[in-house]
Amino acid sequence: MRVEVLFLEVLLLLSAIYTTGVDANRSPSLGLNSSNLQLNGIAFGAIPAFKERYYPNTPSQINAKLPRPISIMGDYVELDRNAEGLRKIDWHLDTLLKLPGKPVYQIALMPNHGLLSVSPFVRILISQINRIAAKMAEINRNNVTVWLRFGHEMNGQWYNWGMNPWLFKDKWRALSVAVRRAAPDTYMMWAPNARFGDSVDSTKGGYTQYWPGSDYVDIAALSFYHFGGTRRRNLIPRENLALEKIQEFSKLYGSQGEGKPIVLAETSAPFTRLISTKQPERGGASERDIKITWLKQLFSQNMKRSVPDLKAISWFEIIKSETAPGRSDAKSEDFRLLLGNRGVSEEAQEYMQQTISNDKDE
């Protein structure tokens, strides 16, 4: 009898995935509060350090540096085999509910045991997906919009769910169906890493092989950082670097392609130091020049004119020790814009205030 019930559940799930379309109609606002911080028509969000090992911070500390509240609060939630990791959401949701302007809650849901841990051929998937969908519905009942970023950067090799296009698409579709039915104010955010492969069709670093289909995606997003090359040198972003990469992505998945709104789910331009000596990495550019140049490229009027589908950008407000893929030398990378270097923070605040003032004058 148990085998028959399991078989029936699997058939129902697979039927939902492969034979049922999903209503992709969503509010054009994406749940963003227009009164929160926007720069040249692009919403500004932040990913706080919360309880990171080095220099933890909070959304309230970030807001204290801004002329208006953040539009998006980013978060990372590890998905273990029984979905117990979802409990982390509870105390972060309490934090969000106390913030002014009620920002969008952007959740990176990380299947750390790999995609096979959410297999359609074991009973646990049904339980996992139902738990995820129920948790998203619970958040929505608090009048909070969620952007759910499952298995982000799946086109890279640094996560154990990466580099497996067929399996990723299979799991994404199953989750999308369940979440959309249970949680209407949760948007499925598909978010590869910015292209680093030979072409958009490459398995490693490309996009198209991981696209689950327009019916299963609400927002097309990117992780996109300026790292100063593969050796992570302190170099000023070259002119139009941000625009070129975002335009390429938007042509595929924005209104000219799959018809989705475009978002930078996480970004920064870190200042890098050698852990062994605490001295700046080679390259010669200052922290100010690297970060302020990147900020102004991302939120420029030219960016919004050239990529009108770009709706929001979230800054990774964290410092961490990291070893680049394919490298063995660990480095300290300060991604912070607002809560690190005082001079950088003050200039960023001045730029934001001036941009808001210019918007009012137009």
MISE-973761 format. One record per residue: x, y, z of N, C-alpha, C in turn. Coordinates in steps of 0.2 Angstrom, whole numbers, plus 2048, in hexadecimal, padded with zeros to 3 digits. Example, Ala and Ser with C-alpha at 12.3 -4.5 7.8 and 13.67 -1.06 7.14 Angstrom:
# residues 2
((842,7E4,827),(83E,7EA,827),(842,7F0,827))
((840,7F5,823),(844,7FB,824),(840,800,827))
# end
This chain:
# residues 362
((804,7FA,800),(800,800,800),(804,806,800))
((80A,806,804),(80E,80C,805),(811,80D,7FE))
((813,808,7FA),(816,809,7F4),(812,80C,7EF))
((80B,80A,7EF),(806,80D,7EB),(805,814,7EC))
((805,816,7F2),(804,81D,7F4),(80A,821,7F1))
((810,81F,7F3),(816,822,7F0),(816,823,7E9))
((814,81E,7E5),(814,81E,7DE),(80E,823,7DC))
((809,823,7DF),(804,828,7DD),(806,82F,7DE))
((809,830,7E4),(80C,837,7E5),(811,839,7E0))
((815,835,7DE),(81A,836,7D9),(817,838,7D2))
((812,834,7D0),(80E,835,7CA),(80B,83C,7CA))
((808,83E,7D0),(805,844,7D0),(80A,84A,7CF))
((80F,849,7D3),(814,84E,7D2),(817,84F,7CB))
((819,849,7C8),(81C,84A,7C1),(816,84C,7BD))
((810,84B,7BE),(80B,84D,7B9),(80B,855,7BA))
((80B,858,7C0),(80B,85F,7C1),(811,862,7BE))
((817,85F,7BE),(81D,862,7BB),(81C,862,7B3))
((81A,85C,7B0),(81B,85C,7A9),(815,85D,7A5))
((80F,85D,7A8),(809,85E,7A4),(805,864,7A6))
((807,867,7AB),(803,86D,7AD),(807,873,7AC))
((804,878,7A9),(807,87F,7A9),(806,882,7AF))
((80A,887,7B0),(80A,88B,7B6),(808,893,7B4))
((803,895,7B8),(801,89C,7B7),(807,8A1,7B8))
((80A,8A4,7B3),(810,8A8,7B4),(80E,8AF,7B5))
((807,8B1,7B6),(806,8B8,7B7),(808,8BA,7BD))
((80B,8C0,7BE),(80D,8C3,7C4),(80D,8CA,7C4))
((80C,8CD,7CA),(80C,8D4,7CA),(812,8D8,7C7))
((811,8DD,7C3),(817,8E0,7C0),(81C,8E3,7C5))
((819,8E5,7CB),(81D,8E8,7D0),(822,8E3,7D3))
((821,8DC,7D2),(825,8D7,7D5),(825,8D7,7DD))
((820,8DB,7E0),(81F,8DC,7E7),(824,8E1,7EA))
((827,8E5,7E5),(82C,8EA,7E8),(828,8F0,7EA))
((82A,8F3,7F0),(827,8F9,7F2),(82A,8FF,7EF))
((826,903,7EB),(829,909,7E7),(82C,90E,7EC))
((82A,90E,7F2),(82C,913,7F7),(833,912,7FA))
((835,90B,7F9),(83C,909,7FB),(841,90C,7F6))
((848,90A,7F8),(84D,90D,7F4),(84D,90B,7ED))
((84D,910,7E8),(84E,90E,7E1),(853,914,7DE))
((857,911,7DA),(85C,916,7D7),(85B,916,7CF))
((859,91B,7CC),(858,91B,7C5),(853,916,7C3))
((84E,915,7C7),(849,910,7C6),(84A,909,7C7))
((850,907,7CA),(852,901,7CC),(852,900,7D3))
((84E,8FB,7D6),(84E,8FA,7DD),(855,8F8,7E0))
((856,8FA,7E6),(85D,8F8,7E9),(85B,8F4,7EF))
((85E,8EE,7EF),(85E,8E9,7F4),(864,8E8,7F7))
((864,8E4,7FD),(86B,8E2,800),(86A,8DB,803))
((870,8D8,803),(871,8D1,806),(875,8D2,80D))
((872,8D2,812),(876,8D3,819),(87A,8CD,81A))
((87F,8CF,81F),(883,8C9,821),(880,8C5,827))
((87B,8C8,82A),(877,8C5,82F),(87D,8C2,834))
((87D,8BB,835),(882,8B8,83A),(888,8B5,837))
((88A,8B9,831),(891,8B6,82E),(896,8B7,833))
((89C,8B3,832),(8A1,8B2,837),(8A5,8B9,838))
((8A6,8BC,832),(8A9,8C3,832),(8A4,8C9,831))
((8A4,8CD,836),(8A1,8D4,835),(899,8D2,833))
((896,8CF,838),(88E,8CE,836),(88B,8D5,836))
((885,8D5,833),(882,8DC,833),(87A,8DA,832))
((876,8DF,832),(86F,8DE,832),(86C,8E3,82D))
((866,8E1,82A),(862,8E6,826),(861,8ED,828))
((860,8ED,82F),(85F,8F4,832),(865,8F8,832))
((86B,8F5,833),(871,8F8,832),(872,8FB,82B))
((871,8F7,826),(871,8F9,81F),(86C,8FF,81E))
((866,8FE,820),(861,904,81F),(863,90A,822))
((867,90A,828),(869,910,82B),(86E,914,827))
((871,911,821),(876,914,81D),(872,916,817))
((86C,915,816),(869,917,80F),(864,91C,810))
((862,920,80B),(85D,925,80B),(856,923,80B))
((855,91C,809),(84F,919,809),(850,912,80B))
((84B,90E,80E),(84C,907,80F),(84D,903,809))
((851,8FD,80B),(852,8F8,805),(84C,8F6,802))
((84C,8F4,7FC),(846,8F1,7F8),(846,8EA,7F9))
((84C,8E7,7FA),(84C,8DF,7FA),(851,8DD,800))
((84F,8D8,804),(854,8D5,809),(855,8CE,806))
((85C,8CD,805),(85E,8C7,803),(860,8C2,808))
((860,8BC,807),(861,8B7,80C),(863,8B0,809))
((867,8AC,80C),(869,8A5,80A),(866,8A0,80F))
((863,89B,80C),(860,896,811),(862,88F,80E))
((865,88B,812),(868,885,810),(862,880,810))
((861,87C,80B),(85C,877,80B),(85F,870,80C))
((85D,86D,812),(860,867,814),(85B,861,812))
((85C,85B,813),(858,856,811),(851,856,813))
((850,858,819),(849,858,81B),(846,85F,81C))
((849,864,818),(847,86B,818),(847,86F,81F))
((84B,86C,824),(84B,86F,82A),(84E,876,82A))
((853,877,825),(856,87E,824),(851,883,823))
((84B,882,821),(846,887,820),(844,88B,827))
((846,888,82C),(845,88B,833),(849,892,833))
((84E,892,830),(852,898,830),(84E,89E,82E))
((849,89D,829),(845,8A2,827),(841,8A6,82C))
((83F,8A2,831),(83B,8A5,836),(83E,8AB,83A))
((844,8AB,83C),(847,8B1,840),(849,8B6,83B))
((84B,8B4,835),(84C,8B9,830),(846,8BD,82D))
((840,8B9,82D),(83A,8BC,82C),(838,8C1,831))
((839,8C0,837),(838,8C5,83D),(83C,8CB,83C))
((842,8CA,839),(846,8D0,838),(843,8D4,833))
((841,8D1,82D),(83E,8D5,827),(838,8D8,829))
((834,8D5,82D),(82D,8D8,82F),(82E,8DF,833))
((834,8DF,836),(835,8E5,83A),(838,8EB,836))
((83A,8EA,830),(83D,8EF,82B),(838,8F3,828))
((83A,8FA,827),(835,8FE,824),(834,8FD,81D))
((82E,8FE,81A),(82D,8FD,813),(82C,8F6,811))
((82D,8F1,816),(82C,8EA,814),(82F,8E8,80D))
((835,8E7,80D),(839,8E5,807),(837,8DE,805))
((838,8DC,7FF),(838,8D6,7FC),(83D,8D1,800))
((83B,8CB,801),(83F,8C6,804),(842,8C1,7FF))
((848,8C2,7FD),(84B,8BE,7F8),(84F,8B9,7FB))
((84D,8B3,7FA),(850,8AD,7FD),(854,8A8,7F8))
((85A,8A8,7F9),(85E,8A3,7F5),(85D,89C,7F9))
((85A,897,7F6),(858,891,7F9),(85E,88C,7F6))
((862,889,7FA),(868,886,7F8),(868,87E,7FA))
((867,87A,7F5),(866,873,7F6),(86D,870,7F7))
((870,871,7FD),(877,86F,7FE),(879,868,7FE))
((874,864,7FE),(875,85C,7FD),(875,85A,7F6))
((874,85F,7F2),(874,85E,7EB),(86D,85D,7E8))
((86C,85D,7E2),(865,85D,7DF),(862,856,7DF))
((866,851,7E0),(863,84A,7E1),(860,849,7E7))
((861,84E,7EC),(85E,84D,7F3),(857,84F,7F2))
((855,853,7ED),(84E,854,7EB),(84C,851,7E5))
((84C,84A,7E5),(84A,846,7E0),(843,845,7DF))
((840,844,7D9),(839,843,7D8),(837,83C,7DA))
((83C,838,7DB),(83B,830,7DB),(83C,82E,7E3))
((83C,833,7E7),(83C,831,7EE),(837,835,7F2))
((834,832,7F7),(82E,836,7FB),(830,83D,7FD))
((837,83D,7FF),(839,843,803),(838,84A,7FE))
((839,849,7F8),(838,84F,7F3),(831,852,7F5))
((82C,84D,7F5),(825,850,7F5),(824,854,7FC))
((827,851,801),(827,854,808),(82B,85B,807))
((831,85B,804),(835,861,804),(832,866,800))
((82F,865,7FA),(82C,86A,7F6),(826,86D,7FA))
((822,868,7FD),(81C,86B,800),(81E,86F,806))
((824,86E,80A),(826,872,80F),(828,879,80D))
((82C,879,807),(82E,87F,804),(828,883,802))
((824,880,7FF),(81E,884,7FC),(81A,887,802))
((819,882,808),(815,885,80D),(819,88A,811))
((81F,88A,811),(823,890,814),(823,896,811))
((823,896,80A),(822,89C,806),(81B,89F,807))
((816,89A,807),(80F,89D,809),(80E,8A0,80F))
((812,89D,814),(812,8A0,81B),(815,8A7,81B))
((81A,8A8,817),(81D,8AF,816),(819,8B4,813))
((815,8B1,80E),(811,8B5,80A),(80B,8B8,80E))
((809,8B3,813),(803,8B5,817),(805,8BB,81C))
((80B,8BD,81C),(80E,8C2,820),(80E,8C9,81C))
((80B,8C8,816),(80B,8CE,811),(813,8CF,80F))
((816,8CA,80E),(81D,8CB,80C),(81E,8C7,805))
((821,8CA,800),(822,8C7,7FA),(829,8C4,7FA))
((829,8BE,7F7),(82F,8BA,7F7),(832,8B9,7F0))
((838,8BA,7EF),(83C,8B8,7E9),(840,8B2,7EA))
((83D,8AC,7E8),(841,8A6,7EA),(846,8A4,7E5))
((84C,8A3,7E7),(852,8A2,7E2),(855,89B,7E4))
((852,896,7E1),(854,88F,7E2),(85A,88D,7DE))
((85F,88A,7E1),(864,888,7DE),(868,88D,7DA))
((869,893,7DD),(86C,898,7D9),(873,897,7D6))
((876,89A,7D1),(87C,899,7CE),(87D,892,7CC))
((878,88F,7CA),(878,887,7C8),(87D,886,7C2))
((87F,88B,7BE),(883,88A,7B9),(88B,88B,7BA))
((88C,88B,7C1),(893,88B,7C3),(895,884,7C7))
((89B,883,7C8),(89D,87D,7CB),(89E,87D,7D3))
((89D,883,7D6),(89F,884,7DD),(89A,882,7E1))
((894,880,7DF),(88F,87D,7E3),(88D,876,7E1))
((88B,872,7E6),(88A,86B,7E4),(884,86A,7E0))
((880,86F,7DF),(87A,86E,7DB),(87B,871,7D4))
((881,873,7D3),(883,876,7CC),(885,871,7C7))
((885,873,7C1),(887,870,7BB),(883,86A,7B9))
((87D,86A,7BB),(878,864,7B9),(872,867,7B6))
((872,869,7B0),(86C,86C,7AD),(865,869,7AD))
((865,862,7AB),(85F,85E,7AB),(85C,85E,7B2))
((860,85C,7B7),(85E,85B,7BD),(85B,861,7C1))
((85F,867,7BF),(85D,86D,7C2),(856,86F,7BF))
((855,86E,7B9),(84F,870,7B6),(849,86C,7B9))
((84A,866,7BA),(845,861,7BC),(843,863,7C3))
((848,865,7C8),(846,867,7CE),(843,86E,7CF))
((845,872,7CA),(842,879,7CA),(83B,879,7C8))
((839,875,7C3),(832,875,7C1),(82E,872,7C6))
((830,86D,7CA),(82C,86A,7CF),(82B,86F,7D5))
((830,873,7D7),(82F,878,7DC),(82B,87D,7DA))
((82C,880,7D3),(828,885,7D1),(821,884,7D1))
((81F,87E,7CF),(818,87C,7CF),(815,87D,7D6))
((818,879,7DB),(816,879,7E1),(815,880,7E5))
((81B,884,7E4),(81B,88A,7E7),(816,88F,7E4))
((815,88F,7DE),(810,894,7DB),(809,892,7DD))
((808,88C,7DE),(801,88A,7E0),(7FF,88C,7E7))
((804,88C,7EB),(803,88D,7F2),(805,894,7F4))
((809,897,7F1),(80C,89E,7F3),(80B,8A3,7ED))
((806,8A6,7EC),(805,8AA,7E6),(80A,8B1,7E6))
((80C,8B3,7EC),(810,8B8,7ED),(818,8B6,7ED))
((819,8B0,7EB),(820,8AE,7EB),(822,8AD,7E3))
((827,8B1,7E1),(82A,8B1,7DA),(830,8AC,7D9))
((82F,8A8,7D5),(835,8A3,7D3),(83A,8A7,7CF))
((840,8A8,7D3),(846,8AC,7D0),(84B,8A7,7CE))
((84C,8A7,7C7),(851,8A2,7C4),(857,8A7,7C3))
((85D,8A4,7C6),(863,8A9,7C7),(869,8A5,7C6))
((86C,8A5,7C0),(872,8A2,7BF),(878,8A7,7C0))
((87E,8A5,7C0),(884,8AA,7C1),(884,8AD,7BA))
((887,8B3,7BA),(888,8B7,7B4),(88D,8B3,7B0))
((88B,8B3,7A9),(88F,8AE,7A5),(896,8AF,7A5))
((899,8A9,7A6),(8A1,8A8,7A6),(8A3,8A3,7A1))
((89E,89F,79E),(8A0,89A,799),(8A1,89D,792))
((8A3,898,78D),(8A4,89A,787),(89E,89D,783))
((898,89B,785),(892,89E,782),(88C,89D,787))
((887,8A1,785),(881,8A0,789),(87E,899,789))
((880,895,785),(87E,88E,784),(882,889,788))
((888,88B,78B),(88D,887,78E),(88A,884,795))
((88C,87E,796),(88A,87B,79C),(88D,87E,7A2))
((894,87F,7A1),(897,883,7A6),(897,88A,7A5))
((894,88E,7A9),(893,895,7A8),(88E,898,7A3))
((88A,894,7A0),(885,896,79B),(87F,897,79F))
((87A,898,79B),(873,899,79D),(86E,894,79B))
((86D,894,794),(867,891,791),(866,88A,793))
((86B,886,795),(86A,87F,797),(867,87E,79D))
((867,883,7A1),(864,883,7A8),(85D,886,7A8))
((85B,889,7A2),(854,88D,7A2),(84E,888,7A3))
((84A,888,7A8),(845,883,7A9),(83F,884,7A5))
((83E,88A,7A2),(838,88B,79E),(835,891,7A0))
((832,895,79C),(82F,89C,79E),(829,89B,7A3))
((826,895,7A2),(820,894,7A6),(822,893,7AD))
((828,891,7AF),(82A,890,7B6),(82E,895,7B9))
((82F,89B,7B6),(833,8A0,7B8),(830,8A6,7B9))
((830,8AA,7BE),(82D,8B1,7BF),(832,8B6,7BE))
((839,8B5,7C0),(83E,8BB,7C0),(844,8B7,7BD))
((848,8BA,7B9),(84E,8B8,7B6),(853,8BC,7BA))
((858,8B9,7BD),(85D,8BD,7C1),(864,8BB,7C0))
((869,8BF,7C3),(870,8BD,7C2),(873,8BE,7C9))
((878,8BA,7CA),(87E,8BC,7CF),(883,8BF,7CA))
((885,8C5,7CC),(88A,8C8,7C7),(88F,8CD,7CB))
((895,8CB,7CC),(89A,8CE,7D0),(8A0,8D1,7CB))
((8A3,8D6,7CD),(8A9,8D8,7CA),(8AF,8D6,7CF))
((8B2,8D1,7CC),(8B8,8CE,7D1),(8BF,8D0,7CF))
((8BF,8D4,7C9),(8C6,8D5,7C7),(8CA,8D0,7C4))
((8C6,8CC,7C0),(8C9,8C6,7BC),(8C9,8C0,7C1))
((8CC,8BA,7BE),(8CC,8B4,7C1),(8D1,8B4,7C7))
((8D6,8B8,7C7),(8DA,8B9,7CC),(8D8,8BE,7D2))
((8D2,8C1,7D1),(8CF,8C5,7D6),(8D4,8CB,7D8))
((8D6,8CE,7D3),(8DA,8D4,7D4),(8D5,8DA,7D5))
((8D8,8DF,7D9),(8D5,8E6,7DA),(8D5,8EA,7D4))
((8D0,8E9,7CF),(8D0,8ED,7C9),(8CA,8F1,7C8))
((8CA,8F7,7C6),(8C4,8FA,7C4),(8C0,8F7,7BF))
((8B9,8F6,7C0),(8B5,8F3,7BB),(8B6,8F7,7B4))
((8B7,8F4,7AF),(8B7,8F8,7A8),(8B1,8FB,7A6))
((8B1,900,7A2),(8AB,903,7A0),(8A6,8FE,79D))
((8A0,8FF,79F),(89A,8FB,79C),(89A,8F4,79E))
((89F,8F1,7A2),(89F,8EA,7A4),(898,8E8,7A6))
((895,8EB,7AB),(88F,8E9,7AE),(889,8E9,7A8))
((889,8EF,7A4),(884,8EF,79F),(884,8EA,79A))
((88A,8E8,798),(88B,8E3,793),(888,8DC,795))
((88A,8DA,79B),(888,8D4,79E),(881,8D3,79F))
((87E,8D9,7A2),(877,8D9,7A4),(873,8D9,79D))
((875,8DD,798),(871,8DD,792),(871,8D6,78F))
((876,8D3,78F),(877,8CC,78B),(871,8C8,78F))
((871,8C8,795),(86C,8C4,799),(865,8C6,798))
((864,8CD,798),(85D,8CF,796),(85B,8CE,790))
((85F,8CE,78B),(85D,8CC,784),(85A,8C5,783))
((85D,8C0,787),(85A,8B9,788),(854,8B9,78C))
((854,8BC,791),(84E,8BA,796),(84A,8C0,798))
((84B,8C6,796),(847,8CC,797),(842,8CC,791))
((83F,8D2,790),(839,8D3,78C),(83B,8D1,784))
((841,8D2,783),(843,8D0,77C),(844,8C8,77B))
((844,8C5,781),(845,8BD,780),(83F,8BA,784))
((840,8B7,78A),(83B,8B3,78D),(836,8B7,791))
((837,8BE,791),(832,8C2,794),(832,8C3,79B))
((837,8C2,79E),(837,8C3,7A6),(83B,8C9,7A8))
((839,8CC,7AE),(83C,8D1,7B1),(843,8CF,7B3))
((848,8D3,7B3),(84F,8D2,7B4),(851,8D5,7BB))
((855,8D1,7BF),(858,8D3,7C5),(85F,8D1,7C6))
((863,8D5,7C9),(869,8D3,7CC),(868,8D0,7D3))
((868,8CA,7D4),(866,8C7,7DB),(86C,8C8,7E0))
((872,8C9,7DD),(878,8CA,7E2),(87D,8CD,7DE))
((881,8D2,7E0),(886,8D5,7DD),(88B,8D9,7E2))
((891,8DA,7E0),(895,8DF,7E3),(89C,8DF,7DF))
((8A0,8E3,7E1),(8A7,8E4,7DE),(8AC,8E4,7E4))
((8AE,8DE,7E6),(8B2,8DD,7ED),(8B9,8E0,7EC))
((8BB,8E3,7F2),(8C2,8E5,7F3),(8C6,8DF,7F6))
((8CB,8DD,7F3),(8CE,8D6,7F5),(8D5,8D7,7F8))
((8D6,8D4,7FE),(8DC,8D4,801),(8DF,8CD,802))
((8E6,8CC,802),(8E9,8C5,804),(8E8,8C4,80B))
((8E5,8BE,80D),(8E4,8BC,814),(8EB,8BC,817))
((8F0,8B9,814),(8F7,8B8,817),(8FA,8BF,819))
((8F9,8C4,816),(8FD,8CA,817),(8F8,8D0,819))
((8F1,8CF,817),(8EC,8D4,818),(8ED,8DA,814))
((8F2,8D9,80F),(8F3,8DF,80A),(8EE,8DE,804))
((8ED,8E4,801),(8E8,8E3,7FB),(8EB,8DF,7F6))
((8E7,8DB,7F2),(8E9,8D7,7EC),(8EB,8DC,7E7))
((8EF,8D9,7E2),(8F2,8DE,7DD),(8EC,8E0,7D8))
((8EE,8E5,7D5),(8E9,8E9,7D0),(8E9,8F0,7D1))
((8EA,8F3,7D7),(8EC,8FA,7D8),(8E6,8FE,7D9))
((8DF,8FC,7D8),(8DA,900,7D8),(8D8,901,7E0))
((8D5,906,7E2),(8D3,907,7E8),(8CC,904,7EA))
((8CA,903,7F0),(8C4,900,7F1),(8BE,905,7EF))
((8BF,90B,7F0),(8BA,910,7EE),(8B9,910,7E6))
((8BE,910,7E2),(8BE,910,7DB),(8BA,90A,7D9))
((8BC,904,7DC),(8B9,8FE,7D9),(8B1,8FE,7DB))
((8AF,8FF,7E1),(8A8,8FE,7E3),(8A4,904,7E1))
((8A6,90A,7E1),(8A2,910,7DE),(8A1,90F,7D7))
((8A6,90D,7D3),(8A6,90C,7CC),(8A0,907,7CA))
((8A1,902,7CE),(89C,8FC,7CD),(895,8FE,7CF))
((894,902,7D4),(88D,904,7D6),(88A,909,7D1))
((88E,90D,7CE),(88C,912,7C9),(88B,90F,7C3))
((88E,90A,7C1),(88D,906,7BB),(886,903,7BB))
((885,900,7C1),(87F,8FC,7C2),(878,900,7C2))
((879,906,7C5),(873,90A,7C6),(873,910,7C2))
((876,910,7BD),(876,916,7B8),(870,917,7B4))
((86F,91D,7B2),(869,91E,7AE),(86A,91A,7A7))
((870,919,7A5),(871,916,79F),(86F,90E,7A0))
((871,90B,7A6),(86F,904,7A7),(867,904,7A6))
((863,908,7A9),(85C,907,7A9),(859,908,7A2))
((85C,90D,79F),(85A,90E,798),(85B,908,793))
((861,906,794),(864,900,790),(861,8F9,792))
((85F,8F9,798),(85C,8F2,79A),(856,8F4,79E))
((850,8F6,79B),(84A,8F8,79F),(847,8F3,7A3))
((849,8EC,7A1),(846,8E7,7A5),(849,8E6,7AC))
((84F,8E9,7AD),(853,8E8,7B3),(84F,8EC,7B9))
((84C,8E8,7BE),(848,8EA,7C3),(84B,8EC,7CA))
((850,8E8,7CB),(853,8E8,7D2),(85A,8E5,7D2))
((85E,8E8,7D7),(865,8E5,7D8),(866,8E5,7E0))
((869,8DF,7E2),(86A,8DF,7E9),(872,8DE,7EA))
((874,8E2,7EF),(87C,8E3,7F0),(87D,8DE,7F6))
((883,8DA,7F5),(885,8D5,7F9),(889,8D8,7FF))
((886,8DA,805),(889,8DE,80A),(88D,8D9,80F))
((892,8D6,80C),(896,8D1,811),(89D,8D1,80F))
((8A1,8CF,814),(8A8,8CE,813),(8AA,8C7,815))
((8AE,8C4,811),(8AF,8BD,812),(8B6,8BB,80F))
((8B8,8B5,812),(8BE,8B2,80F),(8BC,8AD,80A))
((8BF,8AD,804),(8BD,8A9,7FF),(8C3,8A7,7FA))
((8C2,8A1,7F7),(8C7,89E,7F2),(8C3,89E,7EC))
((8C5,8A1,7E7),(8C2,8A1,7E0),(8C2,89A,7DD))
((8BD,898,7D9),(8BD,892,7D6),(8C3,891,7D2))
((8C6,88B,7D3),(8CC,88A,7CF),(8D3,88C,7D2))
((8D2,890,7D8),(8D8,893,7DB),(8D9,890,7E2))
((8DF,890,7E5),(8E0,88E,7EB),(8E2,893,7F0))
((8E3,899,7EE),(8E5,89F,7F3),(8DE,8A2,7F5))
((8DD,8A2,7FC),(8D7,8A5,7FF),(8D9,8AC,800))
((8D4,8B0,7FF),(8D4,8B7,7FF),(8CE,8BA,803))
((8CF,8C0,806),(8CA,8C4,80A),(8C7,8C8,805))
((8C0,8C8,804),(8BD,8CC,7FF),(8B7,8D0,803))
((8B8,8D6,802),(8B3,8DB,806),(8AE,8DD,800))
((8A8,8DA,801),(8A3,8DC,7FC),(89F,8E2,7FE))
((8A0,8E4,804),(89B,8E9,807),(89C,8F0,804))
((896,8F3,803),(896,8FA,800),(894,8FF,806))
((890,8FD,80A),(88E,902,80F),(890,901,816))
((892,8FB,818),(894,8FA,81F),(89C,8F8,820))
((8A0,8FA,81B),(8A7,8F9,81C),(8AB,8FF,81C))
((8AE,900,816),(8B2,906,816),(8AE,90D,816))
((8B0,911,81B),(8AB,917,81C),(8AB,91B,816))
((8B1,91D,813),(8B1,921,80D),(8AD,91E,808))
((8AD,918,806),(8A9,915,801),(8A2,915,803))
((8A0,914,809),(899,914,80B),(896,91B,80B))
((89A,920,80D),(898,927,80C),(897,929,805))
((89B,927,801),(89A,929,7FA),(895,926,7F6))
((894,91F,7F8),(88E,91C,7F6),(887,91F,7F8))
((887,921,7FE),(881,925,801),(880,92B,7FD))
((885,92F,7FC),(884,935,7F8),(882,934,7F1))
((884,92F,7EE),(882,92D,7E7),(87B,92B,7E7))
((879,927,7EC),(872,925,7EC),(86D,92B,7EE))
((86F,930,7F2),(86B,936,7F4),(86A,93A,7EE))
((870,93B,7EA),(870,93F,7E4),(86C,93C,7DF))
((86C,936,7DE),(868,932,7D9),(860,933,7DA))
((85F,932,7E1),(858,933,7E3),(855,93B,7E1))
((85A,93F,7E3),(858,946,7E2),(857,948,7DA))
((85B,945,7D6),(85B,946,7CF),(854,943,7CC))
((852,93D,7CF),(84C,93A,7CD),(846,93F,7CF))
((846,942,7D4),(841,946,7D6),(840,94C,7D2))
((846,94F,7CF),(846,955,7CB),(844,953,7C4))
((844,94D,7C2),(842,94C,7BB),(83B,94B,7BA))
# end
